């Protein structure tokens, strides 16, 4: 055919692991987080807060009226109640 050229495969420069063949190329964590929907982001933030603030009470609030606070962490420590909003 006129104007067309054959496709030439590039020479392989790396070895691909079986897991990469099964799941595709690795995605950096920051790129993966950028793919989250609003609901996935809130669930991720909630899970992170429960893990990061272990021993404290982490509550998730979402929807209208939450004034931008998706997760609130309550510490019932020696000095009384302190709250950290995320």
Buried (B, 14 or more C-beta within 10 A) or exposed (E): EEEEEEEEEEEEEEEEEEEEEEEEEEEEEEEEEEEEEEEEBBBEBBEEBBEEBEEBBBEBBBEEEEEEBBBBBBBEEEEEEEEBEB
